[in-house]
Amino acid sequence: MDTFGEVGTVSSMGVERKPRRPRRSFTDEFKASAVQRVLEGGKTIPQVARDLDLTESALRGWVDQARADAGKGKPGALTNSEREELTRLRKEVRELRMDREILKKAAAFFAKEKP
């Protein structure tokens, strides 16, 4: 039986999959320590991920972000401060567009009112 969310389910292809690990959260200090082991400790991402019981993809994301924040990231990679600014600007644009739509509707309403 292939049931969504059931531990150790068999996919439609008949291959046994590992059960999904519940989503965990980590402190900034833990992430920094893990990243430091990779960048300064001379260990590989897979080694540190195994040592700390992390997924390689999570640790790789932390390492990539740390490199970007240090100015050594891939071309086009955003620093945390740039991400925060982008989020703030997108919110501001969304609010300004809503304001503009309200003003357009108000202008149309008052234009109808004048004889």
C-alpha positions in Angstrom: 0.0 0.0 0.0 1.5 3.4 -1.1 0.3 5.8 1.6 1.4 9.4 1.7 3.4 10.2 4.8 3.7 6.6 5.9 7.2 5.5 7.1 9.1 3.2 4.8 6.6 3.3 2.0 7.1 1.7 -1.4 6.8 4.0 -4.3 4.8 3.2 -7.5 8.0 2.0 -9.0 8.4 -0.7 -6.3 11.5 0.8 -4.8 11.7 1.1 -1.0 12.4 4.8 0.0 14.0 6.0 3.2 11.4 7.6 5.5 11.5 11.4 5.5 13.3 13.1 8.3 11.2 15.6 10.2 12.1 19.2 9.5 14.6 20.5 12.1 15.7 24.0 13.0 19.2 25.0 14.0 20.6 28.0 15.8 22.8 30.5 14.0 25.7 29.4 16.3 25.3 25.8 15.3 25.3 26.7 11.6 28.3 28.9 12.0 30.2 26.1 13.8 29.3 23.6 11.1 30.4 26.1 8.3 33.6 26.8 10.2 34.5 23.1 10.2 34.2 23.1 6.4 35.9 26.4 5.6 38.6 26.5 8.3 38.7 22.9 9.5 39.7 21.4 6.2 36.9 18.8 6.2 34.6 18.2 3.3 30.9 18.9 3.4 30.0 15.2 3.3 32.3 14.5 6.3 30.9 17.3 8.4 27.3 16.4 7.4 27.9 12.9 8.6 29.6 14.0 11.8 26.7 16.3 12.7 23.9 14.2 11.3 22.9 16.8 8.7 21.9 16.5 5.1 24.6 17.5 2.7 22.3 19.8 0.9 21.5 21.8 4.1 25.2 22.2 5.0 26.1 23.0 1.4 23.5 25.8 1.4 24.9 27.2 4.7 28.5 27.1 3.3 27.5 28.7 0.0 25.7 31.5 2.0 28.7 32.1 4.2 30.9 32.3 1.2 28.6 34.9 -0.4 28.4 36.9 2.8 32.3 37.0 2.8 32.3 38.2 -0.8 33.7 34.9 -2.1 30.4 33.4 -3.4 29.4 32.4 -6.9 28.7 35.3 -9.3 25.2 36.6 -8.7 24.9 35.1 -5.2 23.2 37.4 -2.7 24.5 38.2 0.7 22.1 38.0 3.6 21.8 41.8 3.8 21.0 41.9 0.1 18.4 39.2 0.5 16.8 41.2 3.4 16.8 44.4 1.3 15.3 42.5 -1.7 12.5 41.1 0.5 11.8 44.6 1.9 11.8 46.2 -1.5 9.4 43.5 -2.9 7.0 44.2 0.0 7.2 47.9 -0.6 6.5 47.5 -4.4 3.5 45.3 -3.6 2.1 47.9 -1.2 2.7 50.7 -3.6 0.9 48.8 -6.4 -2.1 48.3 -4.1 -2.1 52.0 -3.2 -1.9 52.9 -6.9 -4.9 50.6 -7.7 -6.9 52.2 -4.8 -6.1 55.7 -6.1 -7.0 54.7 -9.7 -10.4 53.4 -8.5 -11.0 56.5 -6.3 -10.1 58.8 -9.3 -12.5 56.9 -11.5 -15.3 57.0 -8.9 -14.9 60.8 -8.4 -14.7 61.4 -12.1 -18.2 59.8 -12.5 -19.6 62.0 -9.7 -18.9 65.3 -11.5 -21.7 66.4 -13.8 
